[in-house]
Amino acid sequence: MKIVSIVGTRPNFTKEYAINDVCRAKGIEEIIVHTGQHYDYEMSDIFFKELNLPRPKYINEIVKGSHGTETATMLVFLEEILEIENPDVTLVYGDVNSTLAGALASAKLRIPVAHIEAGLRSKAWHNPEEINRRVADTLSDALFPHIKEAYDSLLAEGFRKENVYLYGDIVKDALLKIMKKNKIKTKTGDYFLLTLHRAENTESPKRLKNILEAVMESRQHVKFPVHPRTKDKLVTYGLFAKLERNKNIEILPPQSYLNFIKLLAGCKKFLTDSGSARREAYILEKPVITLIDIVWVQEMVKCGWSRIAGDDKKKILDAMENHNPNGNRPEIFGDGSAAQKIVDTLIQRYA
Ligand code: UD1
C-alpha cells in the first residue's frame, strides 16, 4: 500500500511523527510531501531533525501571501505530485491551509482522502481553520475525529458511520512518545507559558494590546515563544519594543517540539490561542487560559480545566491569579494508541 501524507505546518509535523513511526514499523510505504507553508528553520526543518522524520520526497517552494494565494500555490504543486505518485490514499492532518489544498487536489484526482482530526466544529464560520476543516471533511473518504464531540458532529451532519472512526487524538500519541523518550515529567514551575498566533488575535492590534497589557500588568514571569506571524504584527503595531523592555516577559524564538513540551510540562499555567498545544497542556494537567473566544473542545471547559478569557484584560488577570482547577480531568483524548489504529484501518480500507 502506498500512502501520501501531506504536511506543511508545525502542528502537521508533530502529528506526522505519530503516524510515520507506525508506518515504518509496519513496513508501509509512506511518502511525505511538504507544501512549503512553514519554511523557517525553527518552524519546519528542526522538527524533521528532532523527530527523526524522513526528509520529504517533495518540498514545495516557499509559500507566502494571502490565504487564496497560499492555497492555490499548494494546490498546483500537490496535483502534480499526486498524479505522479498515484497513492492508494492521501492523508491530511488537522485544519490548516495545507490540509485544504491536499484534500482538494486529491479528491479531484479521485484518490481517496483520509482526514485526521476530522469533525471539530466551533460554529465560528469566519474562522479560517473551521472553513478548512469543513471542506476537508466533505471531500474525505475516511474520517478520523480525535474526540467524541467531533465524532458526534460528523454523524449529525450525515457522514456515514462506516467511514468515521473514533480512536483518539494522535497529538496525545506524539506527546506520550516524546515524553517517554526524553524522560520528561510534569511539574509545577514558577513561570507561565504564553503562545499567541491565531489570525483573530494577530490581525487585531486592539486584541493583541489587551492580551499583552494584561500579561505585563500581572507582573508574573511569563515565557513567550513568539510565532513569526505574531512577531511581524507586533513590530508593525509598535508593540514589540514595549514587550522587549518589559521585565516580566521573557521573549523566546519559536521552540522545537521537544523544547516546547519541556516548557509546557514545567509551567504553572498555560495562556494560549492554539488548538493543539491547548490539548497538550490539558493532558499534562496544566490549567489552560484561552485567549480566543472560540471553544474547540467543550469538555475541557466544562470540566473546569480550560477557562475562556479571550482578550478581556480583567478575565486574563483573574485567571492568572485564580484559575486553579483541581477536579476531575476526564480522558478526552484516548489512550495514546490512535495512530496505530488509524494505520490499521487504512490498511484494511485501501491496501
Ligand atoms: C498556520 C495555521 C494555523 C496553525 C499554525 C501553526 C492556517 C490557516 N493556519 O498559521 O491553524 O495553528 O499554522 O503555526 O493554515 N511565516 C514565517 N515563517 C514560517 C511560516 C510562516 O515567517 O516558517 C509567516 C508567513 O510568511 C505569513 C505568516 O507567518 O506571513 C503566517 O503564516 P501561515 O502559514 O499563513 O499561517 P500561520 O499563522 O503559521
Residues whose N, C-alpha, C, O or C-beta is under 5 A from the ligand:
A	BS01	UD1	T9 R10 P11 Q37 H38 Y39 D40 M43 K64 D95 V96 N97 P128 E129 H197 P228 R229
